[in-house]
């Protein structure tokens, strides 16, 4: 029973952490994209690229290529 409760608490924590991701940066580079249709992995990849690529035009091209 303790394992079940701990597992449920862990699952709820992971769910609420993923729900709190700030996706406004994605909307800045791909304004017409419905971010809710993207998987968590896609969102994480896009956000990593946004924070690592220096050129704004490269960021825009990368994000738009991933969301298509």
PDB file of N, CA, C, O and CB in Angstrom:
ATOM      1  N   UNK A   1       0.814  -1.185   0.000  1.00  0.00           N
ATOM      2  CA  UNK A   1       0.000   0.000   0.000  1.00  0.00           C
ATOM      3  C   UNK A   1       0.865   1.260   0.000  1.00  0.00           C
ATOM      4  O   UNK A   1       0.561   2.230  -0.694  1.00  0.00           O
ATOM      5  CB  UNK A   1      -0.930  -0.008   1.195  1.00  0.00           C
ATOM      6  N   UNK A   2       1.944   1.238   0.782  1.00  0.00           N
ATOM      7  CA  UNK A   2       2.841   2.383   0.828  1.00  0.00           C
ATOM      8  C   UNK A   2       3.485   2.626  -0.531  1.00  0.00           C
ATOM      9  O   UNK A   2       3.682   3.770  -0.939  1.00  0.00           O
ATOM     10  CB  UNK A   2       3.916   2.175   1.892  1.00  0.00           C
ATOM     11  N   UNK A   3       3.812   1.538  -1.228  1.00  0.00           N
ATOM     12  CA  UNK A   3       4.418   1.657  -2.555  1.00  0.00           C
ATOM     13  C   UNK A   3       3.441   2.291  -3.537  1.00  0.00           C
ATOM     14  O   UNK A   3       3.829   3.124  -4.356  1.00  0.00           O
ATOM     15  CB  UNK A   3       4.867   0.280  -3.071  1.00  0.00           C
ATOM     16  N   UNK A   4       2.177   1.897  -3.452  1.00  0.00           N
ATOM     17  CA  UNK A   4       1.157   2.458  -4.329  1.00  0.00           C
ATOM     18  C   UNK A   4       0.993   3.954  -4.085  1.00  0.00           C
ATOM     19  O   UNK A   4       0.893   4.726  -5.038  1.00  0.00           O
ATOM     20  CB  UNK A   4      -0.178   1.740  -4.124  1.00  0.00           C
ATOM     21  N   UNK A   5       0.965   4.362  -2.848  1.00  0.00           N
ATOM     22  CA  UNK A   5       0.811   5.777  -2.506  1.00  0.00           C
ATOM     23  C   UNK A   5       2.034   6.565  -2.968  1.00  0.00           C
ATOM     24  O   UNK A   5       1.900   7.661  -3.511  1.00  0.00           O
ATOM     25  CB  UNK A   5       0.601   5.952  -0.983  1.00  0.00           C
ATOM     26  N   UNK A   6       3.214   6.012  -2.754  1.00  0.00           N
ATOM     27  CA  UNK A   6       4.443   6.685  -3.182  1.00  0.00           C
ATOM     28  C   UNK A   6       4.488   6.811  -4.698  1.00  0.00           C
ATOM     29  O   UNK A   6       4.891   7.847  -5.226  1.00  0.00           O
ATOM     30  CB  UNK A   6       5.680   5.926  -2.677  1.00  0.00           C
ATOM     31  N   UNK A   7       4.077   5.766  -5.393  1.00  0.00           N
ATOM     32  CA  UNK A   7       4.059   5.803  -6.860  1.00  0.00           C
ATOM     33  C   UNK A   7       3.073   6.837  -7.376  1.00  0.00           C
ATOM     34  O   UNK A   7       3.378   7.565  -8.321  1.00  0.00           O
ATOM     35  CB  UNK A   7       3.711   4.429  -7.424  1.00  0.00           C
ATOM     36  N   UNK A   8       1.913   6.909  -6.777  1.00  0.00           N
ATOM     37  CA  UNK A   8       0.907   7.887  -7.177  1.00  0.00           C
ATOM     38  C   UNK A   8       1.403   9.307  -6.933  1.00  0.00           C
ATOM     39  O   UNK A   8       1.199  10.188  -7.769  1.00  0.00           O
ATOM     40  CB  UNK A   8      -0.403   7.647  -6.421  1.00  0.00           C
ATOM     41  N   UNK A   9       2.043   9.531  -5.812  1.00  0.00           N
ATOM     42  CA  UNK A   9       2.576  10.856  -5.500  1.00  0.00           C
ATOM     43  C   UNK A   9       3.664  11.245  -6.488  1.00  0.00           C
ATOM     44  O   UNK A   9       3.723  12.393  -6.929  1.00  0.00           O
ATOM     45  CB  UNK A   9       3.125  10.895  -4.070  1.00  0.00           C
ATOM     46  N   UNK A  10       4.522  10.300  -6.836  1.00  0.00           N
ATOM     47  CA  UNK A  10       5.583  10.561  -7.796  1.00  0.00           C
ATOM     48  C   UNK A  10       5.002  10.876  -9.169  1.00  0.00           C
ATOM     49  O   UNK A  10       5.481  11.791  -9.840  1.00  0.00           O
ATOM     50  CB  UNK A  10       6.532   9.365  -7.881  1.00  0.00           C
ATOM     51  N   UNK A  11       3.993  10.147  -9.597  1.00  0.00           N
ATOM     52  CA  UNK A  11       3.355  10.383 -10.895  1.00  0.00           C
ATOM     53  C   UNK A  11       2.697  11.763 -10.936  1.00  0.00           C
ATOM     54  O   UNK A  11       2.800  12.466 -11.941  1.00  0.00           O
ATOM     55  CB  UNK A  11       2.309   9.288 -11.187  1.00  0.00           C
ATOM     56  N   UNK A  12       2.027  12.152  -9.858  1.00  0.00           N
ATOM     57  CA  UNK A  12       1.401  13.473  -9.809  1.00  0.00           C
ATOM     58  C   UNK A  12       2.434  14.587  -9.832  1.00  0.00           C
ATOM     59  O   UNK A  12       2.212  15.629 -10.449  1.00  0.00           O
ATOM     60  CB  UNK A  12       0.536  13.600  -8.568  1.00  0.00           C
ATOM     61  N   UNK A  13       3.549  14.379  -9.170  1.00  0.00           N
ATOM     62  CA  UNK A  13       4.617  15.378  -9.169  1.00  0.00           C
ATOM     63  C   UNK A  13       5.196  15.536 -10.560  1.00  0.00           C
ATOM     64  O   UNK A  13       5.421  16.662 -11.004  1.00  0.00           O
ATOM     65  CB  UNK A  13       5.721  14.995  -8.177  1.00  0.00           C
ATOM     66  N   UNK A  14       5.443  14.440 -11.258  1.00  0.00           N
ATOM     67  CA  UNK A  14       5.980  14.500 -12.613  1.00  0.00           C
ATOM     68  C   UNK A  14       4.993  15.168 -13.554  1.00  0.00           C
ATOM     69  O   UNK A  14       5.393  15.944 -14.422  1.00  0.00           O
ATOM     70  CB  UNK A  14       6.324  13.100 -13.117  1.00  0.00           C
ATOM     71  N   UNK A  15       3.711  14.877 -13.395  1.00  0.00           N
ATOM     72  CA  UNK A  15       2.692  15.484 -14.244  1.00  0.00           C
ATOM     73  C   UNK A  15       2.629  16.986 -14.029  1.00  0.00           C
ATOM     74  O   UNK A  15       2.574  17.741 -15.000  1.00  0.00           O
ATOM     75  CB  UNK A  15       1.327  14.857 -13.972  1.00  0.00           C
ATOM     76  N   UNK A  16       2.636  17.435 -12.790  1.00  0.00           N
ATOM     77  CA  UNK A  16       2.536  18.865 -12.547  1.00  0.00           C
ATOM     78  C   UNK A  16       3.804  19.588 -12.967  1.00  0.00           C
ATOM     79  O   UNK A  16       3.732  20.756 -13.349  1.00  0.00           O
ATOM     80  CB  UNK A  16       2.245  19.132 -11.083  1.00  0.00           C
ATOM     81  N   UNK A  17       4.947  18.953 -12.912  1.00  0.00           N
ATOM     82  CA  UNK A  17       6.185  19.586 -13.370  1.00  0.00           C
ATOM     83  C   UNK A  17       6.157  19.782 -14.874  1.00  0.00           C
ATOM     84  O   UNK A  17       6.592  20.822 -15.369  1.00  0.00           O
ATOM     85  CB  UNK A  17       7.407  18.746 -12.969  1.00  0.00           C
ATOM     86  N   UNK A  18       5.652  18.801 -15.608  1.00  0.00           N
ATOM     87  CA  UNK A  18       5.600  18.939 -17.061  1.00  0.00           C
ATOM     88  C   UNK A  18       4.540  19.948 -17.474  1.00  0.00           C
ATOM     89  O   UNK A  18       4.670  20.576 -18.525  1.00  0.00           O
ATOM     90  CB  UNK A  18       5.324  17.587 -17.718  1.00  0.00           C
ATOM     91  N   UNK A  19       3.508  20.114 -16.683  1.00  0.00           N
ATOM     92  CA  UNK A  19       2.457  21.072 -17.008  1.00  0.00           C
ATOM     93  C   UNK A  19       2.923  22.512 -16.788  1.00  0.00           C
ATOM     94  O   UNK A  19       2.318  23.441 -17.324  1.00  0.00           O
ATOM     95  CB  UNK A  19       1.213  20.792 -16.170  1.00  0.00           C
ATOM     96  N   UNK A  20       3.981  22.710 -16.013  1.00  0.00           N
ATOM     97  CA  UNK A  20       4.451  24.045 -15.689  1.00  0.00           C
ATOM     98  C   UNK A  20       5.539  24.564 -16.628  1.00  0.00           C
ATOM     99  O   UNK A  20       6.091  25.637 -16.384  1.00  0.00           O
ATOM    100  CB  UNK A  20       4.958  24.059 -14.292  1.00  0.00           C
ATOM    101  N   UNK A  21       5.854  23.842 -17.679  1.00  0.00           N
ATOM    102  CA  UNK A  21       6.901  24.270 -18.598  1.00  0.00           C
ATOM    103  C   UNK A  21       6.451  25.539 -19.313  1.00  0.00           C
ATOM    104  O   UNK A  21       5.334  25.610 -19.826  1.00  0.00           O
ATOM    105  CB  UNK A  21       7.237  23.151 -19.619  1.00  0.00           C
ATOM    106  N   UNK A  22       7.322  26.532 -19.342  1.00  0.00           N
ATOM    107  CA  UNK A  22       7.008  27.791 -20.004  1.00  0.00           C
ATOM    108  C   UNK A  22       7.247  27.633 -21.505  1.00  0.00           C
ATOM    109  O   UNK A  22       8.386  27.494 -21.950  1.00  0.00           O
ATOM    110  CB  UNK A  22       7.863  28.958 -19.422  1.00  0.00           C
ATOM    111  N   UNK A  23       6.178  27.656 -22.266  1.00  0.00           N
ATOM    112  CA  UNK A  23       6.267  27.448 -23.707  1.00  0.00           C
ATOM    113  C   UNK A  23       6.169  28.751 -24.491  1.00  0.00           C
ATOM    114  O   UNK A  23       6.016  28.722 -25.712  1.00  0.00           O
ATOM    115  CB  UNK A  23       5.182  26.503 -24.158  1.00  0.00           C
ATOM    116  N   UNK A  24       6.254  29.878 -23.821  1.00  0.00           N
ATOM    117  CA  UNK A  24       6.141  31.156 -24.520  1.00  0.00           C
ATOM    118  C   UNK A  24       7.284  31.360 -25.507  1.00  0.00           C
ATOM    119  O   UNK A  24       7.109  32.049 -26.512  1.00  0.00           O
ATOM    120  CB  UNK A  24       6.110  32.302 -23.519  1.00  0.00           C
ATOM    121  N   UNK A  25       8.438  30.781 -25.244  1.00  0.00           N
ATOM    122  CA  UNK A  25       9.557  30.892 -26.182  1.00  0.00           C
ATOM    123  C   UNK A  25       9.239  30.186 -27.493  1.00  0.00           C
ATOM    124  O   UNK A  25       9.626  30.663 -28.559  1.00  0.00           O
ATOM    125  CB  UNK A  25      10.835  30.309 -25.567  1.00  0.00           C
ATOM    126  N   UNK A  26       8.541  29.058 -27.429  1.00  0.00           N
ATOM    127  CA  UNK A  26       8.147  28.347 -28.647  1.00  0.00           C
ATOM    128  C   UNK A  26       7.182  29.208 -29.445  1.00  0.00           C
ATOM    129  O   UNK A  26       7.302  29.307 -30.666  1.00  0.00           O
ATOM    130  CB  UNK A  26       7.504  26.977 -28.311  1.00  0.00           C
ATOM    131  N   UNK A  27       6.238  29.823 -28.773  1.00  0.00           N
ATOM    132  CA  UNK A  27       5.259  30.675 -29.441  1.00  0.00           C
ATOM    133  C   UNK A  27       5.909  31.901 -30.068  1.00  0.00           C
ATOM    134  O   UNK A  27       5.384  32.458 -31.032  1.00  0.00           O
ATOM    135  CB  UNK A  27       4.186  31.106 -28.460  1.00  0.00           C
ATOM    136  N   UNK A  28       7.041  32.323 -29.530  1.00  0.00           N
ATOM    137  CA  UNK A  28       7.759  33.463 -30.087  1.00  0.00           C
ATOM    138  C   UNK A  28       8.351  33.117 -31.459  1.00  0.00           C
ATOM    139  O   UNK A  28       8.372  33.962 -32.354  1.00  0.00           O
ATOM    140  CB  UNK A  28       8.871  33.915 -29.123  1.00  0.00           C
ATOM    141  N   UNK A  29       8.827  31.891 -31.625  1.00  0.00           N
ATOM    142  CA  UNK A  29       9.470  31.489 -32.874  1.00  0.00           C
ATOM    143  C   UNK A  29       8.522  30.776 -33.834  1.00  0.00           C
ATOM    144  O   UNK A  29       8.805  30.698 -35.030  1.00  0.00           O
ATOM    145  CB  UNK A  29      10.643  30.597 -32.575  1.00  0.00           C
ATOM    146  N   UNK A  30       7.422  30.263 -33.343  1.00  0.00           N
ATOM    147  CA  UNK A  30       6.410  29.618 -34.180  1.00  0.00           C
ATOM    148  C   UNK A  30       5.039  30.008 -33.632  1.00  0.00           C
ATOM    149  O   UNK A  30       4.397  29.216 -32.943  1.00  0.00           O
ATOM    150  CB  UNK A  30       6.593  28.049 -34.206  1.00  0.00           C
ATOM    151  N   UNK A  31       4.591  31.227 -33.938  1.00  0.00           N
ATOM    152  CA  UNK A  31       3.390  31.770 -33.298  1.00  0.00           C
ATOM    153  C   UNK A  31       2.087  31.030 -33.596  1.00  0.00           C
ATOM    154  O   UNK A  31       1.150  31.127 -32.803  1.00  0.00           O
ATOM    155  CB  UNK A  31       3.232  33.172 -33.704  1.00  0.00           C
ATOM    156  N   UNK A  32       1.992  30.314 -34.678  1.00  0.00           N
ATOM    157  CA  UNK A  32       0.732  29.660 -35.034  1.00  0.00           C
ATOM    158  C   UNK A  32       0.671  28.200 -34.609  1.00  0.00           C
ATOM    159  O   UNK A  32      -0.209  27.463 -35.055  1.00  0.00           O
ATOM    160  CB  UNK A  32       0.515  29.752 -36.515  1.00  0.00           C
ATOM    161  N   UNK A  33       1.583  27.778 -33.764  1.00  0.00           N
ATOM    162  CA  UNK A  33       1.650  26.381 -33.345  1.00  0.00           C
ATOM    163  C   UNK A  33       0.870  26.178 -32.061  1.00  0.00           C
ATOM    164  O   UNK A  33       0.987  26.957 -31.115  1.00  0.00           O
ATOM    165  CB  UNK A  33       3.106  25.939 -33.159  1.00  0.00           C
ATOM    166  N   UNK A  34       0.067  25.115 -32.039  1.00  0.00           N
ATOM    167  CA  UNK A  34      -0.640  24.732 -30.818  1.00  0.00           C
ATOM    168  C   UNK A  34       0.302  23.834 -30.016  1.00  0.00           C
ATOM    169  O   UNK A  34       0.446  22.649 -30.315  1.00  0.00           O
ATOM    170  CB  UNK A  34      -2.011  24.000 -31.137  1.00  0.00           C
ATOM    171  N   UNK A  35       0.930  24.399 -29.015  1.00  0.00           N
ATOM    172  CA  UNK A  35       1.950  23.697 -28.237  1.00  0.00           C
ATOM    173  C   UNK A  35       1.370  22.475 -27.525  1.00  0.00           C
ATOM    174  O   UNK A  35       2.096  21.523 -27.238  1.00  0.00           O
ATOM    175  CB  UNK A  35       2.580  24.645 -27.218  1.00  0.00           C
ATOM    176  N   UNK A  36       0.081  22.499 -27.242  1.00  0.00           N
ATOM    177  CA  UNK A  36      -0.528  21.370 -26.529  1.00  0.00           C
ATOM    178  C   UNK A  36      -0.541  20.095 -27.371  1.00  0.00           C
ATOM    179  O   UNK A  36      -0.721  19.004 -26.828  1.00  0.00           O
ATOM    180  CB  UNK A  36      -1.950  21.721 -26.114  1.00  0.00           C
ATOM    181  N   UNK A  37      -0.353  20.213 -28.685  1.00  0.00           N
ATOM    182  CA  UNK A  37      -0.325  19.025 -29.545  1.00  0.00           C
ATOM    183  C   UNK A  37       1.052  18.389 -29.610  1.00  0.00           C
ATOM    184  O   UNK A  37       1.202  17.291 -30.146  1.00  0.00           O
ATOM    185  CB  UNK A  37      -0.779  19.382 -30.941  1.00  0.00           C
ATOM    186  N   UNK A  38       2.059  19.064 -29.071  1.00  0.00           N
ATOM    187  CA  UNK A  38       3.424  18.539 -29.089  1.00  0.00           C
ATOM    188  C   UNK A  38       3.649  17.601 -27.911  1.00  0.00           C
ATOM    189  O   UNK A  38       3.073  17.780 -26.838  1.00  0.00           O
ATOM    190  CB  UNK A  38       4.449  19.689 -29.058  1.00  0.00           C
ATOM    191  N   UNK A  39       4.493  16.601 -28.129  1.00  0.00           N
ATOM    192  CA  UNK A  39       4.830  15.694 -27.035  1.00  0.00           C
ATOM    193  C   UNK A  39       5.806  16.392 -26.087  1.00  0.00           C
ATOM    194  O   UNK A  39       6.393  17.419 -26.426  1.00  0.00           O
ATOM    195  CB  UNK A  39       5.439  14.367 -27.580  1.00  0.00           C
ATOM    196  N   UNK A  40       5.964  15.828 -24.923  1.00  0.00           N
ATOM    197  CA  UNK A  40       6.900  16.390 -23.940  1.00  0.00           C
ATOM    198  C   UNK A  40       8.323  16.370 -24.488  1.00  0.00           C
ATOM    199  O   UNK A  40       9.085  17.310 -24.263  1.00  0.00           O
ATOM    200  CB  UNK A  40       6.829  15.607 -22.608  1.00  0.00           C
ATOM    201  N   UNK A  41       8.686  15.316 -25.197  1.00  0.00           N
ATOM    202  CA  UNK A  41      10.017  15.205 -25.784  1.00  0.00           C
ATOM    203  C   UNK A  41      10.237  16.290 -26.842  1.00  0.00           C
ATOM    204  O   UNK A  41      11.315  16.880 -26.918  1.00  0.00           O
ATOM    205  CB  UNK A  41      10.214  13.810 -26.400  1.00  0.00           C
ATOM    206  N   UNK A  42       9.215  16.546 -27.655  1.00  0.00           N
ATOM    207  CA  UNK A  42       9.332  17.587 -28.676  1.00  0.00           C
ATOM    208  C   UNK A  42       9.499  18.957 -28.045  1.00  0.00           C
ATOM    209  O   UNK A  42      10.325  19.755 -28.487  1.00  0.00           O
ATOM    210  CB  UNK A  42       8.110  17.579 -29.590  1.00  0.00           C
ATOM    211  N   UNK A  43       8.718  19.226 -27.017  1.00  0.00           N
ATOM    212  CA  UNK A  43       8.816  20.511 -26.321  1.00  0.00           C
ATOM    213  C   UNK A  43      10.202  20.669 -25.707  1.00  0.00           C
ATOM    214  O   UNK A  43      10.808  21.735 -25.817  1.00  0.00           O
ATOM    215  CB  UNK A  43       7.727  20.627 -25.228  1.00  0.00           C
ATOM    216  N   UNK A  44      10.705  19.631 -25.069  1.00  0.00           N
ATOM    217  CA  UNK A  44      12.033  19.706 -24.458  1.00  0.00           C
ATOM    218  C   UNK A  44      13.121  19.918 -25.500  1.00  0.00           C
ATOM    219  O   UNK A  44      14.050  20.693 -25.272  1.00  0.00           O
ATOM    220  CB  UNK A  44      12.322  18.440 -23.665  1.00  0.00           C
ATOM    221  N   UNK A  45      13.020  19.244 -26.636  1.00  0.00           N
ATOM    222  CA  UNK A  45      14.007  19.419 -27.714  1.00  0.00           C
ATOM    223  C   UNK A  45      13.990  20.838 -28.246  1.00  0.00           C
ATOM    224  O   UNK A  45      15.037  21.449 -28.460  1.00  0.00           O
ATOM    225  CB  UNK A  45      13.739  18.434 -28.856  1.00  0.00           C
ATOM    226  N   UNK A  46      12.793  21.352 -28.455  1.00  0.00           N
ATOM    227  CA  UNK A  46      12.663  22.709 -28.988  1.00  0.00           C
ATOM    228  C   UNK A  46      13.205  23.734 -27.997  1.00  0.00           C
ATOM    229  O   UNK A  46      13.935  24.646 -28.382  1.00  0.00           O
ATOM    230  CB  UNK A  46      11.195  23.018 -29.320  1.00  0.00           C
ATOM    231  N   UNK A  47      12.854  23.588 -26.738  1.00  0.00           N
ATOM    232  CA  UNK A  47      13.337  24.540 -25.731  1.00  0.00           C
ATOM    233  C   UNK A  47      14.858  24.459 -25.571  1.00  0.00           C
ATOM    234  O   UNK A  47      15.510  25.483 -25.364  1.00  0.00           O
ATOM    235  CB  UNK A  47      12.652  24.276 -24.379  1.00  0.00           C
ATOM    236  N   UNK A  48      15.420  23.269 -25.662  1.00  0.00           N
ATOM    237  CA  UNK A  48      16.882  23.126 -25.592  1.00  0.00           C
ATOM    238  C   UNK A  48      17.543  23.840 -26.754  1.00  0.00           C
ATOM    239  O   UNK A  48      18.550  24.527 -26.580  1.00  0.00           O
ATOM    240  CB  UNK A  48      17.289  21.641 -25.587  1.00  0.00           C
ATOM    241  N   UNK A  49      16.979  23.676 -27.934  1.00  0.00           N
ATOM    242  CA  UNK A  49      17.539  24.339 -29.110  1.00  0.00           C
ATOM    243  C   UNK A  49      17.430  25.851 -28.997  1.00  0.00           C
ATOM    244  O   UNK A  49      18.364  26.572 -29.347  1.00  0.00           O
ATOM    245  CB  UNK A  49      16.836  23.860 -30.375  1.00  0.00           C
ATOM    246  N   UNK A  50      16.301  26.327 -28.513  1.00  0.00           N
ATOM    247  CA  UNK A  50      16.105  27.772 -28.368  1.00  0.00           C
ATOM    248  C   UNK A  50      17.157  28.361 -27.437  1.00  0.00           C
ATOM    249  O   UNK A  50      17.653  29.463 -27.670  1.00  0.00           O
ATOM    250  CB  UNK A  50      14.690  28.078 -27.835  1.00  0.00           C
ATOM    251  N   UNK A  51      17.494  27.630 -26.393  1.00  0.00           N
ATOM    252  CA  UNK A  51      18.461  28.143 -25.421  1.00  0.00           C
ATOM    253  C   UNK A  51      19.909  27.912 -25.831  1.00  0.00           C
ATOM    254  O   UNK A  51      20.815  28.470 -25.212  1.00  0.00           O
ATOM    255  CB  UNK A  51      18.219  27.508 -24.084  1.00  0.00           C
ATOM    256  N   UNK A  52      20.148  27.101 -26.862  1.00  0.00           N
ATOM    257  CA  UNK A  52      21.523  26.829 -27.244  1.00  0.00           C
ATOM    258  C   UNK A  52      21.939  27.468 -28.564  1.00  0.00           C
ATOM    259  O   UNK A  52      23.125  27.729 -28.768  1.00  0.00           O
ATOM    260  CB  UNK A  52      21.728  25.364 -27.326  1.00  0.00           C
ATOM    261  N   UNK A  53      21.004  27.723 -29.454  1.00  0.00           N
ATOM    262  CA  UNK A  53      21.321  28.342 -30.745  1.00  0.00           C
ATOM    263  C   UNK A  53      21.394  29.850 -30.555  1.00  0.00           C
ATOM    264  O   UNK A  53      20.537  30.437 -29.895  1.00  0.00           O
ATOM    265  CB  UNK A  53      20.259  27.968 -31.834  1.00  0.00           C
ATOM    266  N   UNK A  54      22.410  30.475 -31.129  1.00  0.00           N
ATOM    267  CA  UNK A  54      22.601  31.909 -30.910  1.00  0.00           C
ATOM    268  C   UNK A  54      21.794  32.788 -31.862  1.00  0.00           C
ATOM    269  O   UNK A  54      21.243  33.803 -31.433  1.00  0.00           O
ATOM    270  CB  UNK A  54      24.055  32.246 -31.043  1.00  0.00           C
ATOM    271  N   UNK A  55      21.710  32.432 -33.121  1.00  0.00           N
ATOM    272  CA  UNK A  55      21.044  33.257 -34.115  1.00  0.00           C
ATOM    273  C   UNK A  55      19.527  33.100 -34.043  1.00  0.00           C
ATOM    274  O   UNK A  55      19.010  31.983 -34.004  1.00  0.00           O
ATOM    275  CB  UNK A  55      21.543  32.905 -35.508  1.00  0.00           C
ATOM    276  N   UNK A  56      18.823  34.226 -34.027  1.00  0.00           N
ATOM    277  CA  UNK A  56      17.358  34.193 -33.968  1.00  0.00           C
ATOM    278  C   UNK A  56      16.764  33.541 -35.212  1.00  0.00           C
ATOM    279  O   UNK A  56      15.770  32.820 -35.122  1.00  0.00           O
ATOM    280  CB  UNK A  56      16.800  35.609 -33.806  1.00  0.00           C
ATOM    281  N   UNK A  57      17.362  33.790 -36.362  1.00  0.00           N
ATOM    282  CA  UNK A  57      16.831  33.192 -37.588  1.00  0.00           C
ATOM    283  C   UNK A  57      17.042  31.683 -37.603  1.00  0.00           C
ATOM    284  O   UNK A  57      16.193  30.947 -38.106  1.00  0.00           O
ATOM    285  CB  UNK A  57      17.488  33.824 -38.818  1.00  0.00           C
ATOM    286  N   UNK A  58      18.162  31.212 -37.059  1.00  0.00           N
ATOM    287  CA  UNK A  58      18.396  29.768 -36.959  1.00  0.00           C
ATOM    288  C   UNK A  58      17.415  29.133 -35.979  1.00  0.00           C
ATOM    289  O   UNK A  58      16.919  28.032 -36.222  1.00  0.00           O
ATOM    290  CB  UNK A  58      19.849  29.482 -36.519  1.00  0.00           C
ATOM    291  N   UNK A  59      17.134  29.816 -34.879  1.00  0.00           N
ATOM    292  CA  UNK A  59      16.163  29.318 -33.911  1.00  0.00           C
ATOM    293  C   UNK A  59      14.795  29.181 -34.560  1.00  0.00           C
ATOM    294  O   UNK A  59      14.131  28.153 -34.423  1.00  0.00           O
ATOM    295  CB  UNK A  59      16.085  30.249 -32.690  1.00  0.00           C
ATOM    296  N   UNK A  60      14.379  30.226 -35.268  1.00  0.00           N
ATOM    297  CA  UNK A  60      13.073  30.226 -35.927  1.00  0.00           C
ATOM    298  C   UNK A  60      12.968  29.076 -36.933  1.00  0.00           C
ATOM    299  O   UNK A  60      11.967  28.361 -36.970  1.00  0.00           O
ATOM    300  CB  UNK A  60      12.829  31.573 -36.632  1.00  0.00           C
ATOM    301  N   UNK A  61      14.013  28.909 -37.748  1.00  0.00           N
ATOM    302  CA  UNK A  61      14.007  27.848 -38.751  1.00  0.00           C
ATOM    303  C   UNK A  61      13.966  26.474 -38.093  1.00  0.00           C
ATOM    304  O   UNK A  61      13.244  25.592 -38.558  1.00  0.00           O
ATOM    305  CB  UNK A  61      15.235  27.962 -39.657  1.00  0.00           C
ATOM    306  N   UNK A  62      14.721  26.279 -37.029  1.00  0.00           N
ATOM    307  CA  UNK A  62      14.765  24.996 -36.339  1.00  0.00           C
ATOM    308  C   UNK A  62      13.422  24.673 -35.710  1.00  0.00           C
ATOM    309  O   UNK A  62      12.913  23.561 -35.856  1.00  0.00           O
ATOM    310  CB  UNK A  62      15.856  24.997 -35.276  1.00  0.00           C
ATOM    311  N   UNK A  63      12.847  25.643 -35.009  1.00  0.00           N
ATOM    312  CA  UNK A  63      11.566  25.422 -34.332  1.00  0.00           C
ATOM    313  C   UNK A  63      10.478  25.140 -35.352  1.00  0.00           C
ATOM    314  O   UNK A  63       9.690  24.212 -35.172  1.00  0.00           O
ATOM    315  CB  UNK A  63      11.183  26.639 -33.465  1.00  0.00           C
ATOM    316  N   UNK A  64      10.422  25.912 -36.405  1.00  0.00           N
ATOM    317  CA  UNK A  64       9.385  25.708 -37.414  1.00  0.00           C
ATOM    318  C   UNK A  64       9.547  24.359 -38.126  1.00  0.00           C
ATOM    319  O   UNK A  64       8.554  23.735 -38.502  1.00  0.00           O
ATOM    320  CB  UNK A  64       9.417  26.847 -38.435  1.00  0.00           C
ATOM    321  N   UNK A  65      10.776  23.916 -38.311  1.00  0.00           N
ATOM    322  CA  UNK A  65      10.998  22.601 -38.931  1.00  0.00           C
ATOM    323  C   UNK A  65      10.527  21.476 -38.016  1.00  0.00           C
ATOM    324  O   UNK A  65       9.998  20.473 -38.494  1.00  0.00           O
ATOM    325  CB  UNK A  65      12.486  22.410 -39.272  1.00  0.00           C
ATOM    326  N   UNK A  66      10.711  21.628 -36.727  1.00  0.00           N
ATOM    327  CA  UNK A  66      10.302  20.578 -35.787  1.00  0.00           C
ATOM    328  C   UNK A  66       8.794  20.503 -35.579  1.00  0.00           C
ATOM    329  O   UNK A  66       8.256  19.421 -35.346  1.00  0.00           O
ATOM    330  CB  UNK A  66      10.970  20.798 -34.461  1.00  0.00           C
ATOM    331  N   UNK A  67       8.119  21.621 -35.659  1.00  0.00           N
ATOM    332  CA  UNK A  67       6.686  21.607 -35.375  1.00  0.00           C
ATOM    333  C   UNK A  67       5.833  21.268 -36.592  1.00  0.00           C
ATOM    334  O   UNK A  67       4.623  21.082 -36.461  1.00  0.00           O
ATOM    335  CB  UNK A  67       6.267  22.941 -34.831  1.00  0.00           C
ATOM    336  N   UNK A  68       6.430  21.187 -37.748  1.00  0.00           N
ATOM    337  CA  UNK A  68       5.649  20.848 -38.954  1.00  0.00           C
ATOM    338  C   UNK A  68       5.341  19.390 -39.028  1.00  0.00           C
ATOM    339  O   UNK A  68       4.695  18.942 -39.976  1.00  0.00           O
ATOM    340  CB  UNK A  68       6.382  21.261 -40.201  1.00  0.00           C
TER     341      UNK A  68
END
